[in-house]
Amino acid sequence: MAGEASDAHSVVATIQPAITLLGLGIAAALGSRALRLNPIVGYLGLGLGLASLGTAADFSGPVVAAMAEAGVMFLLFNLGLHFSLGRIRAEAGNIFGFGSLQMLVAGGGFAALFWLMGLPPVFAVIAGFGMGLSSTAVVIGLVRERGQEDCPVGRAAQSILIFQDIAAIALLVTAGAIAEGGALGPALGMAAAKALAAFGIAVLFSRFLTEPLFGLIARAGTTEVYTATALFIALAAGWATGQAGLSLTLGAFLGGMAVADSRYRILVQTEIDAFRGLFLSFFFISVGLSIDPALLVADWVLVVGLTLGMVVLKCAFNMGAALLNRWSVPGSIQLGFLLGQGSEFTLVLLALPAVAGLAEPRLVSAMVTAIAISLAVTPLVSNIGRKLAGRLRQGPPDAKLAGDDAPVLIIGLTPAGRAVADALAFNDIAYLAVDADHDRFQMALADGYHAHSANPADPRSWDAIGIDRRQVLVIATGDTAVSREVTPLAQQRMPGVSRIIAVPGADEAGEMAELGLVPVDMSMSGGAERLTDLVFAALGRERALPVPGLARDDPMPRAA
């Protein structure tokens, strides 16, 4: 019994720091919202506050570190979910063109500056290009928070960060080769070969295993297995690349990319999102804990000077790279400020003895603190750039790319749902169709409909579906029970969205009308036609009818 009590006490002591940070993180997030600040600011401020109280060591255990690392991995997995092979090809110019240009200008600029300051050449190159890196976790978190994933600035930032992750691997390999005294060329060549092999495995998984795997899980009909599978892919992919000597984040990104082309992507994203937000809060708190309050007080002139210099130069270098890439001045400003912070990878680089030993310890410590502070002030800095860009633009600073958002969301590819989809496709109006019924979903795919497997009855999926960005929501499942339950939340989340529902009878029609939906009684003749006409009326579009006897081989060529 004494042994069991001792084991229980050991478990409690191990997880207590994580429980404490979780509770404090909730308070920090609520406080940030009350002050109209980004939650990231609250998490970083919480970490700095705990460090100032001298309690940073209490939260340096393996559990907190693992949860912080998992948060970054889930973030990169989520990013990979939006980068299918088709998008990788489409964004290749941004990833390898714009990304390499940004690293050459920013990293090369810092390296030249460090060399001119008289620092050792090896340190100048490694630390300089390390300073050219930006924080994937902070930037992608901000992009998602602002809904900028599909606007030009957001897409360019994501592409550049992907290239930076690849560059960070090269820098870590370089630092490792220096520490071991080995040849640099073979080490970089081996890392490149491993990265290409990992990419190839992700492609093969995407082409041949993803759909059968999730189809098998769907037939099992167990929600918990979906969650477990999504977590397994994200964590196992990161673990595999970590075992190969590459970064965990690269593996997590490739794992997400392997699922990006799947019809189950929305379902996977829904399962991952809750874990991503939870674990990522530990990462930001850990960054705040890494700031040295004693150094900040004793050497505040050096730290503040380095922070201001780094942020100002980084923004300027990024803007210069964007202008060289033929971006507009407003876009260059917004992108430059968004990527104007240091990187978590640079903190790892500067912690390596082989790198830190090349420069004065006081300077290295000040650089680490300056990078951590730059992460904390990123929301403020990026907001300044966003406002400056907005003033210089004629239109909204974050206008979405044309055609990215389908105006109509169809829930349920029943015969009524298919009728609406056919009419929209014939009139060249994009739609997004989702269905939670596996058999119906599979039949729709077989018939050429562009559908996704998702469960809109779960409000957690609404962000992934983009439900509040649509003009018209068509509920064609024939089930009114779910609509009855989620309508209060739907009215709050999407007050400007027209919600049209197909109902099985007059009684349900009256009930749905009282809830604020536009019902169509499908028990009456011509129900599908009335449903379709209401959709076009809500869109304010004239409906062109197909000529009888004509058919398209691909009925949905422009569907989303």
Order of alpha helices (4+ residues) and beta strands (2+ residues): alpha-alpha-alpha-alpha-alpha-alpha-alpha-alpha-alpha-alpha-alpha-alpha-alpha-alpha-alpha-alpha-alpha-alpha-alpha-alpha-alpha-beta-alpha-beta-alpha-beta-alpha-beta-alpha-beta-alpha-beta-alpha
